[in-house]
Amino acid sequence: MVPHIQALYPKVTANQIHAAWSDMSEVLWKQNHDQLLSAQTLLAELGNDVDIFNIKVADGVQQVCWGMKKILGHLKGKVVEIGIDATCMFY
């Protein structure tokens, strides 16, 4: 997307395009100011496309675990584990 926009507006930076896209698309994915609740709400809206896993949580940790069914079908038997780890500080 960046090259297409910069072809029309050469002075616009990739960071500006990313910031604008994030701001404009936020209404599609941000369900709540609490990031964990927002993610859980969005995943619940995806219904049969996503499995939400109930995994034991360590003390002091907040987490949400899910699998995307359409992707999983293509990877079955080929991948042992996929993990994404994101950490942040809550004040």
PDB file of N, CA, C and O in Angstrom, chain B, residues numbered from 101:
ATOM      1  N   MET B 101       0.827  -1.178   0.000  1.00  0.00           N
ATOM      2  CA  MET B 101       0.000   0.000   0.000  1.00  0.00           C
ATOM      3  C   MET B 101       0.879   1.252   0.000  1.00  0.00           C
ATOM      4  O   MET B 101       0.554   2.238  -0.661  1.00  0.00           O
ATOM      5  N   VAL B 102       1.995   1.215   0.742  1.00  0.00           N
ATOM      6  CA  VAL B 102       2.862   2.390   0.832  1.00  0.00           C
ATOM      7  C   VAL B 102       3.339   2.862  -0.542  1.00  0.00           C
ATOM      8  O   VAL B 102       3.235   4.052  -0.836  1.00  0.00           O
ATOM      9  N   PRO B 103       3.863   1.967  -1.399  1.00  0.00           N
ATOM     10  CA  PRO B 103       4.331   2.443  -2.706  1.00  0.00           C
ATOM     11  C   PRO B 103       3.232   3.102  -3.549  1.00  0.00           C
ATOM     12  O   PRO B 103       3.488   4.067  -4.269  1.00  0.00           O
ATOM     13  N   HIS B 104       2.024   2.576  -3.453  1.00  0.00           N
ATOM     14  CA  HIS B 104       0.911   3.138  -4.231  1.00  0.00           C
ATOM     15  C   HIS B 104       0.564   4.552  -3.754  1.00  0.00           C
ATOM     16  O   HIS B 104       0.329   5.451  -4.561  1.00  0.00           O
ATOM     17  N   ILE B 105       0.535   4.729  -2.445  1.00  0.00           N
ATOM     18  CA  ILE B 105       0.217   6.061  -1.900  1.00  0.00           C
ATOM     19  C   ILE B 105       1.356   7.028  -2.176  1.00  0.00           C
ATOM     20  O   ILE B 105       1.125   8.180  -2.545  1.00  0.00           O
ATOM     21  N   GLN B 106       2.604   6.553  -1.993  1.00  0.00           N
ATOM     22  CA  GLN B 106       3.739   7.440  -2.242  1.00  0.00           C
ATOM     23  C   GLN B 106       3.888   7.801  -3.720  1.00  0.00           C
ATOM     24  O   GLN B 106       4.466   8.839  -4.044  1.00  0.00           O
ATOM     25  N   ALA B 107       3.383   6.970  -4.608  1.00  0.00           N
ATOM     26  CA  ALA B 107       3.409   7.317  -6.031  1.00  0.00           C
ATOM     27  C   ALA B 107       2.522   8.537  -6.299  1.00  0.00           C
ATOM     28  O   ALA B 107       2.825   9.359  -7.163  1.00  0.00           O
ATOM     29  N   LEU B 108       1.437   8.639  -5.554  1.00  0.00           N
ATOM     30  CA  LEU B 108       0.535   9.787  -5.701  1.00  0.00           C
ATOM     31  C   LEU B 108       0.969  10.981  -4.858  1.00  0.00           C
ATOM     32  O   LEU B 108       0.793  12.134  -5.250  1.00  0.00           O
ATOM     33  N   TYR B 109       1.544  10.680  -3.684  1.00  0.00           N
ATOM     34  CA  TYR B 109       1.942  11.720  -2.728  1.00  0.00           C
ATOM     35  C   TYR B 109       3.363  11.421  -2.249  1.00  0.00           C
ATOM     36  O   TYR B 109       3.534  10.847  -1.174  1.00  0.00           O
ATOM     37  N   PRO B 110       4.370  11.792  -3.011  1.00  0.00           N
ATOM     38  CA  PRO B 110       5.763  11.414  -2.715  1.00  0.00           C
ATOM     39  C   PRO B 110       6.300  11.904  -1.374  1.00  0.00           C
ATOM     40  O   PRO B 110       7.234  11.307  -0.838  1.00  0.00           O
ATOM     41  N   LYS B 111       5.743  12.959  -0.827  1.00  0.00           N
ATOM     42  CA  LYS B 111       6.273  13.510   0.433  1.00  0.00           C
ATOM     43  C   LYS B 111       5.726  12.799   1.671  1.00  0.00           C
ATOM     44  O   LYS B 111       6.175  13.069   2.785  1.00  0.00           O
ATOM     45  N   VAL B 112       4.773  11.904   1.491  1.00  0.00           N
ATOM     46  CA  VAL B 112       4.187  11.173   2.617  1.00  0.00           C
ATOM     47  C   VAL B 112       5.107  10.010   2.974  1.00  0.00           C
ATOM     48  O   VAL B 112       5.518   9.245   2.101  1.00  0.00           O
ATOM     49  N   THR B 113       5.432   9.877   4.274  1.00  0.00           N
ATOM     50  CA  THR B 113       6.331   8.809   4.711  1.00  0.00           C
ATOM     51  C   THR B 113       5.560   7.521   5.011  1.00  0.00           C
ATOM     52  O   THR B 113       4.343   7.538   5.195  1.00  0.00           O
ATOM     53  N   ALA B 114       6.285   6.420   5.057  1.00  0.00           N
ATOM     54  CA  ALA B 114       5.679   5.131   5.408  1.00  0.00           C
ATOM     55  C   ALA B 114       5.086   5.182   6.811  1.00  0.00           C
ATOM     56  O   ALA B 114       4.029   4.602   7.057  1.00  0.00           O
ATOM     57  N   ASN B 115       5.753   5.868   7.728  1.00  0.00           N
ATOM     58  CA  ASN B 115       5.230   5.987   9.096  1.00  0.00           C
ATOM     59  C   ASN B 115       3.913   6.758   9.130  1.00  0.00           C
ATOM     60  O   ASN B 115       3.010   6.414   9.893  1.00  0.00           O
ATOM     61  N   GLN B 116       3.803   7.788   8.312  1.00  0.00           N
ATOM     62  CA  GLN B 116       2.552   8.550   8.249  1.00  0.00           C
ATOM     63  C   GLN B 116       1.418   7.695   7.689  1.00  0.00           C
ATOM     64  O   GLN B 116       0.285   7.763   8.166  1.00  0.00           O
ATOM     65  N   ILE B 117       1.725   6.904   6.691  1.00  0.00           N
ATOM     66  CA  ILE B 117       0.709   6.014   6.098  1.00  0.00           C
ATOM     67  C   ILE B 117       0.269   4.979   7.117  1.00  0.00           C
ATOM     68  O   ILE B 117      -0.925   4.718   7.263  1.00  0.00           O
ATOM     69  N   HIS B 118       1.224   4.388   7.821  1.00  0.00           N
ATOM     70  CA  HIS B 118       0.893   3.392   8.852  1.00  0.00           C
ATOM     71  C   HIS B 118       0.026   4.013   9.946  1.00  0.00           C
ATOM     72  O   HIS B 118      -0.968   3.419  10.363  1.00  0.00           O
ATOM     73  N   ALA B 119       0.399   5.207  10.412  1.00  0.00           N
ATOM     74  CA  ALA B 119      -0.378   5.865  11.467  1.00  0.00           C
ATOM     75  C   ALA B 119      -1.802   6.163  11.002  1.00  0.00           C
ATOM     76  O   ALA B 119      -2.760   5.957  11.747  1.00  0.00           O
ATOM     77  N   ALA B 120      -1.935   6.646   9.773  1.00  0.00           N
ATOM     78  CA  ALA B 120      -3.267   6.949   9.245  1.00  0.00           C
ATOM     79  C   ALA B 120      -4.109   5.686   9.112  1.00  0.00           C
ATOM     80  O   ALA B 120      -5.287   5.679   9.467  1.00  0.00           O
ATOM     81  N   TRP B 121      -3.501   4.616   8.600  1.00  0.00           N
ATOM     82  CA  TRP B 121      -4.223   3.353   8.446  1.00  0.00           C
ATOM     83  C   TRP B 121      -4.655   2.805   9.803  1.00  0.00           C
ATOM     84  O   TRP B 121      -5.777   2.321   9.951  1.00  0.00           O
ATOM     85  N   SER B 122      -3.768   2.880  10.787  1.00  0.00           N
ATOM     86  CA  SER B 122      -4.106   2.404  12.131  1.00  0.00           C
ATOM     87  C   SER B 122      -5.275   3.187  12.704  1.00  0.00           C
ATOM     88  O   SER B 122      -6.210   2.606  13.254  1.00  0.00           O
ATOM     89  N   ASP B 123      -5.220   4.508  12.573  1.00  0.00           N
ATOM     90  CA  ASP B 123      -6.307   5.342  13.098  1.00  0.00           C
ATOM     91  C   ASP B 123      -7.633   5.056  12.401  1.00  0.00           C
ATOM     92  O   ASP B 123      -8.669   4.943  13.056  1.00  0.00           O
ATOM     93  N   MET B 124      -7.602   4.941  11.089  1.00  0.00           N
ATOM     94  CA  MET B 124      -8.846   4.740  10.337  1.00  0.00           C
ATOM     95  C   MET B 124      -9.433   3.342  10.536  1.00  0.00           C
ATOM     96  O   MET B 124     -10.652   3.175  10.535  1.00  0.00           O
ATOM     97  N   SER B 125      -8.570   2.337  10.707  1.00  0.00           N
ATOM     98  CA  SER B 125      -9.080   0.965  10.821  1.00  0.00           C
ATOM     99  C   SER B 125      -9.407   0.566  12.258  1.00  0.00           C
ATOM    100  O   SER B 125      -9.971  -0.504  12.487  1.00  0.00           O
ATOM    101  N   GLU B 126      -9.062   1.409  13.223  1.00  0.00           N
ATOM    102  CA  GLU B 126      -9.284   1.080  14.631  1.00  0.00           C
ATOM    103  C   GLU B 126     -10.738   0.724  14.929  1.00  0.00           C
ATOM    104  O   GLU B 126     -11.002  -0.125  15.781  1.00  0.00           O
ATOM    105  N   VAL B 127     -11.669   1.353  14.248  1.00  0.00           N
ATOM    106  CA  VAL B 127     -13.089   1.080  14.493  1.00  0.00           C
ATOM    107  C   VAL B 127     -13.453  -0.360  14.148  1.00  0.00           C
ATOM    108  O   VAL B 127     -14.457  -0.877  14.639  1.00  0.00           O
ATOM    109  N   LEU B 128     -12.652  -1.014  13.310  1.00  0.00           N
ATOM    110  CA  LEU B 128     -12.931  -2.397  12.914  1.00  0.00           C
ATOM    111  C   LEU B 128     -12.491  -3.414  13.964  1.00  0.00           C
ATOM    112  O   LEU B 128     -13.061  -4.502  14.048  1.00  0.00           O
ATOM    113  N   TRP B 129     -11.477  -3.066  14.768  1.00  0.00           N
ATOM    114  CA  TRP B 129     -10.931  -4.072  15.681  1.00  0.00           C
ATOM    115  C   TRP B 129     -10.892  -3.658  17.142  1.00  0.00           C
ATOM    116  O   TRP B 129     -10.834  -4.533  18.007  1.00  0.00           O
ATOM    117  N   LYS B 130     -10.920  -2.390  17.457  1.00  0.00           N
ATOM    118  CA  LYS B 130     -10.841  -1.982  18.858  1.00  0.00           C
ATOM    119  C   LYS B 130     -12.232  -1.988  19.474  1.00  0.00           C
ATOM    120  O   LYS B 130     -13.070  -1.148  19.149  1.00  0.00           O
ATOM    121  N   GLN B 131     -12.465  -2.932  20.354  1.00  0.00           N
ATOM    122  CA  GLN B 131     -13.784  -3.112  20.962  1.00  0.00           C
ATOM    123  C   GLN B 131     -13.887  -2.464  22.346  1.00  0.00           C
ATOM    124  O   GLN B 131     -14.986  -2.184  22.823  1.00  0.00           O
ATOM    125  N   ASN B 132     -12.725  -2.226  22.992  1.00  0.00           N
ATOM    126  CA  ASN B 132     -12.709  -1.731  24.364  1.00  0.00           C
ATOM    127  C   ASN B 132     -11.340  -1.116  24.619  1.00  0.00           C
ATOM    128  O   ASN B 132     -10.370  -1.477  23.952  1.00  0.00           O
ATOM    129  N   HIS B 133     -11.245  -0.199  25.569  1.00  0.00           N
ATOM    130  CA  HIS B 133      -9.940   0.388  25.904  1.00  0.00           C
ATOM    131  C   HIS B 133      -9.036  -0.639  26.583  1.00  0.00           C
ATOM    132  O   HIS B 133      -7.814  -0.545  26.469  1.00  0.00           O
ATOM    133  N   ASP B 134      -9.602  -1.607  27.280  1.00  0.00           N
ATOM    134  CA  ASP B 134      -8.837  -2.708  27.877  1.00  0.00           C
ATOM    135  C   ASP B 134      -8.450  -3.659  26.752  1.00  0.00           C
ATOM    136  O   ASP B 134      -9.317  -4.283  26.140  1.00  0.00           O
ATOM    137  N   GLN B 135      -7.148  -3.773  26.476  1.00  0.00           N
ATOM    138  CA  GLN B 135      -6.682  -4.551  25.329  1.00  0.00           C
ATOM    139  C   GLN B 135      -7.097  -6.014  25.390  1.00  0.00           C
ATOM    140  O   GLN B 135      -7.486  -6.589  24.373  1.00  0.00           O
ATOM    141  N   LEU B 136      -7.021  -6.621  26.563  1.00  0.00           N
ATOM    142  CA  LEU B 136      -7.386  -8.030  26.700  1.00  0.00           C
ATOM    143  C   LEU B 136      -8.878  -8.231  26.455  1.00  0.00           C
ATOM    144  O   LEU B 136      -9.271  -9.138  25.722  1.00  0.00           O
ATOM    145  N   LEU B 137      -9.695  -7.402  27.056  1.00  0.00           N
ATOM    146  CA  LEU B 137     -11.144  -7.486  26.848  1.00  0.00           C
ATOM    147  C   LEU B 137     -11.494  -7.209  25.386  1.00  0.00           C
ATOM    148  O   LEU B 137     -12.384  -7.851  24.828  1.00  0.00           O
ATOM    149  N   SER B 138     -10.806  -6.269  24.775  1.00  0.00           N
ATOM    150  CA  SER B 138     -11.029  -5.953  23.370  1.00  0.00           C
ATOM    151  C   SER B 138     -10.739  -7.173  22.492  1.00  0.00           C
ATOM    152  O   SER B 138     -11.525  -7.504  21.604  1.00  0.00           O
ATOM    153  N   ALA B 139      -9.618  -7.834  22.741  1.00  0.00           N
ATOM    154  CA  ALA B 139      -9.252  -9.023  21.959  1.00  0.00           C
ATOM    155  C   ALA B 139     -10.263 -10.147  22.166  1.00  0.00           C
ATOM    156  O   ALA B 139     -10.671 -10.800  21.205  1.00  0.00           O
ATOM    157  N   GLN B 140     -10.668 -10.375  23.411  1.00  0.00           N
ATOM    158  CA  GLN B 140     -11.639 -11.439  23.698  1.00  0.00           C
ATOM    159  C   GLN B 140     -12.976 -11.154  23.015  1.00  0.00           C
ATOM    160  O   GLN B 140     -13.601 -12.072  22.483  1.00  0.00           O
ATOM    161  N   THR B 141     -13.416  -9.919  23.022  1.00  0.00           N
ATOM    162  CA  THR B 141     -14.678  -9.540  22.387  1.00  0.00           C
ATOM    163  C   THR B 141     -14.608  -9.752  20.884  1.00  0.00           C
ATOM    164  O   THR B 141     -15.528 -10.315  20.291  1.00  0.00           O
ATOM    165  N   LEU B 142     -13.520  -9.304  20.267  1.00  0.00           N
ATOM    166  CA  LEU B 142     -13.361  -9.466  18.824  1.00  0.00           C
ATOM    167  C   LEU B 142     -13.320 -10.943  18.443  1.00  0.00           C
ATOM    168  O   LEU B 142     -13.964 -11.354  17.478  1.00  0.00           O
ATOM    169  N   LEU B 143     -12.570 -11.735  19.191  1.00  0.00           N
ATOM    170  CA  LEU B 143     -12.493 -13.174  18.901  1.00  0.00           C
ATOM    171  C   LEU B 143     -13.859 -13.844  19.042  1.00  0.00           C
ATOM    172  O   LEU B 143     -14.216 -14.703  18.236  1.00  0.00           O
ATOM    173  N   ALA B 144     -14.620 -13.455  20.059  1.00  0.00           N
ATOM    174  CA  ALA B 144     -15.951 -14.031  20.261  1.00  0.00           C
ATOM    175  C   ALA B 144     -16.871 -13.701  19.083  1.00  0.00           C
ATOM    176  O   ALA B 144     -17.742 -14.499  18.735  1.00  0.00           O
ATOM    177  N   GLU B 145     -16.685 -12.542  18.474  1.00  0.00           N
ATOM    178  CA  GLU B 145     -17.505 -12.148  17.325  1.00  0.00           C
ATOM    179  C   GLU B 145     -17.196 -12.984  16.080  1.00  0.00           C
ATOM    180  O   GLU B 145     -18.015 -13.060  15.163  1.00  0.00           O
ATOM    181  N   LEU B 146     -16.027 -13.606  16.048  1.00  0.00           N
ATOM    182  CA  LEU B 146     -15.630 -14.384  14.872  1.00  0.00           C
ATOM    183  C   LEU B 146     -16.259 -15.772  14.833  1.00  0.00           C
ATOM    184  O   LEU B 146     -16.112 -16.504  13.854  1.00  0.00           O
ATOM    185  N   GLY B 147     -16.962 -16.129  15.909  1.00  0.00           N
ATOM    186  CA  GLY B 147     -17.754 -17.357  15.934  1.00  0.00           C
ATOM    187  C   GLY B 147     -17.025 -18.608  15.513  1.00  0.00           C
ATOM    188  O   GLY B 147     -16.054 -19.008  16.156  1.00  0.00           O
ATOM    189  N   ASN B 148     -17.481 -19.238  14.435  1.00  0.00           N
ATOM    190  CA  ASN B 148     -16.956 -20.531  14.012  1.00  0.00           C
ATOM    191  C   ASN B 148     -15.599 -20.464  13.322  1.00  0.00           C
ATOM    192  O   ASN B 148     -15.033 -21.506  12.993  1.00  0.00           O
ATOM    193  N   ASP B 149     -15.063 -19.270  13.095  1.00  0.00           N
ATOM    194  CA  ASP B 149     -13.757 -19.145  12.449  1.00  0.00           C
ATOM    195  C   ASP B 149     -12.603 -19.273  13.428  1.00  0.00           C
ATOM    196  O   ASP B 149     -11.461 -19.477  13.017  1.00  0.00           O
ATOM    197  N   VAL B 150     -12.894 -19.154  14.730  1.00  0.00           N
ATOM    198  CA  VAL B 150     -11.851 -19.127  15.751  1.00  0.00           C
ATOM    199  C   VAL B 150     -12.218 -20.048  16.905  1.00  0.00           C
ATOM    200  O   VAL B 150     -13.370 -20.095  17.336  1.00  0.00           O
ATOM    201  N   ASP B 151     -11.223 -20.781  17.400  1.00  0.00           N
ATOM    202  CA  ASP B 151     -11.369 -21.518  18.655  1.00  0.00           C
ATOM    203  C   ASP B 151     -10.668 -20.724  19.744  1.00  0.00           C
ATOM    204  O   ASP B 151      -9.503 -20.358  19.585  1.00  0.00           O
ATOM    205  N   ILE B 152     -11.351 -20.451  20.840  1.00  0.00           N
ATOM    206  CA  ILE B 152     -10.738 -19.794  21.987  1.00  0.00           C
ATOM    207  C   ILE B 152     -10.407 -20.885  22.994  1.00  0.00           C
ATOM    208  O   ILE B 152     -11.285 -21.635  23.421  1.00  0.00           O
ATOM    209  N   PHE B 153      -9.127 -20.969  23.372  1.00  0.00           N
ATOM    210  CA  PHE B 153      -8.658 -22.038  24.250  1.00  0.00           C
ATOM    211  C   PHE B 153      -8.639 -21.560  25.696  1.00  0.00           C
ATOM    212  O   PHE B 153      -8.220 -20.442  25.994  1.00  0.00           O
ATOM    213  N   ASN B 154      -9.098 -22.425  26.578  1.00  0.00           N
ATOM    214  CA  ASN B 154      -9.082 -22.152  28.007  1.00  0.00           C
ATOM    215  C   ASN B 154      -7.810 -22.790  28.577  1.00  0.00           C
ATOM    216  O   ASN B 154      -7.799 -23.978  28.899  1.00  0.00           O
ATOM    217  N   ILE B 155      -6.762 -22.012  28.698  1.00  0.00           N
ATOM    218  CA  ILE B 155      -5.458 -22.484  29.144  1.00  0.00           C
ATOM    219  C   ILE B 155      -5.202 -21.960  30.555  1.00  0.00           C
ATOM    220  O   ILE B 155      -5.527 -20.813  30.861  1.00  0.00           O
ATOM    221  N   LYS B 156      -4.619 -22.802  31.417  1.00  0.00           N
ATOM    222  CA  LYS B 156      -4.301 -22.393  32.778  1.00  0.00           C
ATOM    223  C   LYS B 156      -3.378 -21.180  32.744  1.00  0.00           C
ATOM    224  O   LYS B 156      -2.410 -21.139  31.985  1.00  0.00           O
ATOM    225  N   VAL B 157      -3.693 -20.203  33.574  1.00  0.00           N
ATOM    226  CA  VAL B 157      -2.953 -18.951  33.610  1.00  0.00           C
ATOM    227  C   VAL B 157      -2.081 -18.899  34.856  1.00  0.00           C
ATOM    228  O   VAL B 157      -2.548 -19.181  35.959  1.00  0.00           O
ATOM    229  N   ALA B 158      -0.820 -18.541  34.680  1.00  0.00           N
ATOM    230  CA  ALA B 158       0.088 -18.391  35.818  1.00  0.00           C
ATOM    231  C   ALA B 158      -0.316 -17.172  36.639  1.00  0.00           C
ATOM    232  O   ALA B 158      -0.913 -16.234  36.112  1.00  0.00           O
ATOM    233  N   ASP B 159       0.009 -17.186  37.923  1.00  0.00           N
ATOM    234  CA  ASP B 159      -0.302 -16.058  38.787  1.00  0.00           C
ATOM    235  C   ASP B 159       0.307 -14.776  38.233  1.00  0.00           C
ATOM    236  O   ASP B 159       1.467 -14.752  37.823  1.00  0.00           O
ATOM    237  N   GLY B 160      -0.487 -13.715  38.225  1.00  0.00           N
ATOM    238  CA  GLY B 160      -0.016 -12.418  37.774  1.00  0.00           C
ATOM    239  C   GLY B 160       0.015 -12.242  36.269  1.00  0.00           C
ATOM    240  O   GLY B 160       0.499 -11.224  35.772  1.00  0.00           O
ATOM    241  N   VAL B 161      -0.499 -13.226  35.533  1.00  0.00           N
ATOM    242  CA  VAL B 161      -0.478 -13.165  34.075  1.00  0.00           C
ATOM    243  C   VAL B 161      -1.907 -13.073  33.558  1.00  0.00           C
ATOM    244  O   VAL B 161      -2.809 -13.732  34.075  1.00  0.00           O
ATOM    245  N   GLN B 162      -2.102 -12.258  32.542  1.00  0.00           N
ATOM    246  CA  GLN B 162      -3.373 -12.207  31.834  1.00  0.00           C
ATOM    247  C   GLN B 162      -3.098 -12.684  30.424  1.00  0.00           C
ATOM    248  O   GLN B 162      -2.104 -12.287  29.817  1.00  0.00           O
ATOM    249  N   GLN B 163      -3.961 -13.527  29.899  1.00  0.00           N
ATOM    250  CA  GLN B 163      -3.699 -14.049  28.559  1.00  0.00           C
ATOM    251  C   GLN B 163      -4.990 -14.403  27.851  1.00  0.00           C
ATOM    252  O   GLN B 163      -6.038 -14.598  28.466  1.00  0.00           O
ATOM    253  N   VAL B 164      -4.876 -14.480  26.545  1.00  0.00           N
ATOM    254  CA  VAL B 164      -5.955 -15.003  25.708  1.00  0.00           C
ATOM    255  C   VAL B 164      -5.279 -15.906  24.678  1.00  0.00           C
ATOM    256  O   VAL B 164      -4.266 -15.532  24.086  1.00  0.00           O
ATOM    257  N   CYS B 165      -5.834 -17.076  24.472  1.00  0.00           N
ATOM    258  CA  CYS B 165      -5.261 -18.048  23.539  1.00  0.00           C
ATOM    259  C   CYS B 165      -6.333 -18.450  22.535  1.00  0.00           C
ATOM    260  O   CYS B 165      -7.475 -18.730  22.899  1.00  0.00           O
ATOM    261  N   TRP B 166      -5.940 -18.473  21.258  1.00  0.00           N
ATOM    262  CA  TRP B 166      -6.913 -18.820  20.228  1.00  0.00           C
ATOM    263  C   TRP B 166      -6.240 -19.469  19.047  1.00  0.00           C
ATOM    264  O   TRP B 166      -5.027 -19.364  18.862  1.00  0.00           O
ATOM    265  N   GLY B 167      -7.052 -20.145  18.245  1.00  0.00           N
ATOM    266  CA  GLY B 167      -6.588 -20.746  17.002  1.00  0.00           C
ATOM    267  C   GLY B 167      -7.540 -20.372  15.886  1.00  0.00           C
ATOM    268  O   GLY B 167      -8.752 -20.300  16.086  1.00  0.00           O
ATOM    269  N   MET B 168      -6.986 -20.135  14.716  1.00  0.00           N
ATOM    270  CA  MET B 168      -7.803 -19.769  13.556  1.00  0.00           C
ATOM    271  C   MET B 168      -8.006 -21.014  12.703  1.00  0.00           C
ATOM    272  O   MET B 168      -7.054 -21.556  12.140  1.00  0.00           O
ATOM    273  N   LYS B 169      -9.243 -21.458  12.615  1.00  0.00           N
ATOM    274  CA  LYS B 169      -9.562 -22.747  12.008  1.00  0.00           C
ATOM    275  C   LYS B 169      -9.131 -22.867  10.548  1.00  0.00           C
ATOM    276  O   LYS B 169      -8.621 -23.914  10.149  1.00  0.00           O
ATOM    277  N   LYS B 170      -9.320 -21.832   9.749  1.00  0.00           N
ATOM    278  CA  LYS B 170      -8.969 -21.920   8.328  1.00  0.00           C
ATOM    279  C   LYS B 170      -7.465 -22.096   8.140  1.00  0.00           C
ATOM    280  O   LYS B 170      -7.033 -22.830   7.251  1.00  0.00           O
ATOM    281  N   ILE B 171      -6.682 -21.439   8.955  1.00  0.00           N
ATOM    282  CA  ILE B 171      -5.222 -21.566   8.875  1.00  0.00           C
ATOM    283  C   ILE B 171      -4.793 -22.930   9.387  1.00  0.00           C
ATOM    284  O   ILE B 171      -3.941 -23.582   8.784  1.00  0.00           O
ATOM    285  N   LEU B 172      -5.376 -23.359  10.488  1.00  0.00           N
ATOM    286  CA  LEU B 172      -5.010 -24.630  11.088  1.00  0.00           C
ATOM    287  C   LEU B 172      -5.209 -25.794  10.125  1.00  0.00           C
ATOM    288  O   LEU B 172      -4.386 -26.708  10.086  1.00  0.00           O
ATOM    289  N   GLY B 173      -6.266 -25.774   9.363  1.00  0.00           N
ATOM    290  CA  GLY B 173      -6.529 -26.859   8.418  1.00  0.00           C
ATOM    291  C   GLY B 173      -5.400 -27.044   7.418  1.00  0.00           C
ATOM    292  O   GLY B 173      -5.068 -28.174   7.058  1.00  0.00           O
ATOM    293  N   HIS B 174      -4.809 -25.946   6.966  1.00  0.00           N
ATOM    294  CA  HIS B 174      -3.713 -26.017   5.992  1.00  0.00           C
ATOM    295  C   HIS B 174      -2.399 -26.466   6.634  1.00  0.00           C
ATOM    296  O   HIS B 174      -1.527 -27.007   5.955  1.00  0.00           O
ATOM    297  N   LEU B 175      -2.260 -26.243   7.934  1.00  0.00           N
ATOM    298  CA  LEU B 175      -1.007 -26.559   8.615  1.00  0.00           C
ATOM    299  C   LEU B 175      -1.022 -27.910   9.326  1.00  0.00           C
ATOM    300  O   LEU B 175       0.008 -28.357   9.830  1.00  0.00           O
ATOM    301  N   LYS B 176      -2.177 -28.556   9.368  1.00  0.00           N
ATOM    302  CA  LYS B 176      -2.313 -29.811  10.091  1.00  0.00           C
ATOM    303  C   LYS B 176      -1.292 -30.836   9.600  1.00  0.00           C
ATOM    304  O   LYS B 176      -1.188 -31.115   8.406  1.00  0.00           O
ATOM    305  N   GLY B 177      -0.547 -31.385  10.550  1.00  0.00           N
ATOM    306  CA  GLY B 177       0.459 -32.388  10.236  1.00  0.00           C
ATOM    307  C   GLY B 177       1.794 -31.817   9.786  1.00  0.00           C
ATOM    308  O   GLY B 177       2.756 -32.563   9.608  1.00  0.00           O
ATOM    309  N   LYS B 178       1.865 -30.502   9.599  1.00  0.00           N
ATOM    310  CA  LYS B 178       3.090 -29.863   9.125  1.00  0.00           C
ATOM    311  C   LYS B 178       3.784 -29.037  10.207  1.00  0.00           C
ATOM    312  O   LYS B 178       4.993 -28.816  10.140  1.00  0.00           O
ATOM    313  N   VAL B 179       3.026 -28.583  11.198  1.00  0.00           N
ATOM    314  CA  VAL B 179       3.557 -27.688  12.217  1.00  0.00           C
ATOM    315  C   VAL B 179       3.314 -28.291  13.589  1.00  0.00           C
ATOM    316  O   VAL B 179       2.226 -28.793  13.873  1.00  0.00           O
ATOM    317  N   VAL B 180       4.325 -28.238  14.433  1.00  0.00           N
ATOM    318  CA  VAL B 180       4.189 -28.765  15.782  1.00  0.00           C
ATOM    319  C   VAL B 180       3.590 -27.708  16.708  1.00  0.00           C
ATOM    320  O   VAL B 180       2.689 -28.005  17.494  1.00  0.00           O
ATOM    321  N   GLU B 181       4.089 -26.479  16.614  1.00  0.00           N
ATOM    322  CA  GLU B 181       3.609 -25.439  17.513  1.00  0.00           C
ATOM    323  C   GLU B 181       3.806 -24.074  16.875  1.00  0.00           C
ATOM    324  O   GLU B 181       4.820 -23.814  16.227  1.00  0.00           O
ATOM    325  N   ILE B 182       2.832 -23.219  17.067  1.00  0.00           N
ATOM    326  CA  ILE B 182       2.946 -21.818  16.658  1.00  0.00           C
ATOM    327  C   ILE B 182       2.659 -21.002  17.900  1.00  0.00           C
ATOM    328  O   ILE B 182       1.672 -21.252  18.593  1.00  0.00           O
ATOM    329  N   GLY B 183       3.496 -20.042  18.187  1.00  0.00           N
ATOM    330  CA  GLY B 183       3.281 -19.204  19.356  1.00  0.00           C
ATOM    331  C   GLY B 183       3.561 -17.761  19.054  1.00  0.00           C
ATOM    332  O   GLY B 183       4.485 -17.440  18.307  1.00  0.00           O
ATOM    333  N   ILE B 184       2.779 -16.903  19.623  1.00  0.00           N
ATOM    334  CA  ILE B 184       3.000 -15.475  19.550  1.00  0.00           C
ATOM    335  C   ILE B 184       2.995 -14.994  20.982  1.00  0.00           C
ATOM    336  O   ILE B 184       2.100 -15.323  21.761  1.00  0.00           O
ATOM    337  N   ASP B 185       3.990 -14.224  21.317  1.00  0.00           N
ATOM    338  CA  ASP B 185       4.097 -13.710  22.687  1.00  0.00           C
ATOM    339  C   ASP B 185       4.152 -12.198  22.622  1.00  0.00           C
ATOM    340  O   ASP B 185       5.044 -11.626  21.995  1.00  0.00           O
ATOM    341  N   ALA B 186       3.224 -11.571  23.252  1.00  0.00           N
ATOM    342  CA  ALA B 186       3.232 -10.113  23.333  1.00  0.00           C
ATOM    343  C   ALA B 186       3.135  -9.748  24.804  1.00  0.00           C
ATOM    344  O   ALA B 186       2.293 -10.273  25.531  1.00  0.00           O
ATOM    345  N   THR B 187       3.985  -8.864  25.225  1.00  0.00           N
ATOM    346  CA  THR B 187       3.952  -8.442  26.621  1.00  0.00           C
ATOM    347  C   THR B 187       3.793  -6.930  26.676  1.00  0.00           C
ATOM    348  O   THR B 187       4.211  -6.203  25.774  1.00  0.00           O
ATOM    349  N   CYS B 188       3.184  -6.486  27.751  1.00  0.00           N
ATOM    350  CA  CYS B 188       3.055  -5.049  27.958  1.00  0.00           C
ATOM    351  C   CYS B 188       2.866  -4.792  29.436  1.00  0.00           C
ATOM    352  O   CYS B 188       2.562  -5.701  30.209  1.00  0.00           O
ATOM    353  N   MET B 189       3.046  -3.564  29.810  1.00  0.00           N
ATOM    354  CA  MET B 189       2.873  -3.156  31.210  1.00  0.00           C
ATOM    355  C   MET B 189       1.513  -2.508  31.372  1.00  0.00           C
ATOM    356  O   MET B 189       1.138  -1.632  30.592  1.00  0.00           O
ATOM    357  N   PHE B 190       0.788  -2.929  32.362  1.00  0.00           N
ATOM    358  CA  PHE B 190      -0.476  -2.277  32.707  1.00  0.00           C
ATOM    359  C   PHE B 190      -0.240  -1.465  33.955  1.00  0.00           C
ATOM    360  O   PHE B 190       0.342  -1.951  34.926  1.00  0.00           O
ATOM    361  N   TYR B 191      -0.685  -0.242  33.930  1.00  0.00           N
ATOM    362  CA  TYR B 191      -0.482   0.631  35.098  1.00  0.00           C
ATOM    363  C   TYR B 191      -1.758   0.830  35.837  1.00  0.00           C
ATOM    364  O   TYR B 191      -1.783   1.535  36.846  1.00  0.00           O
TER     365      TYR B 191
END
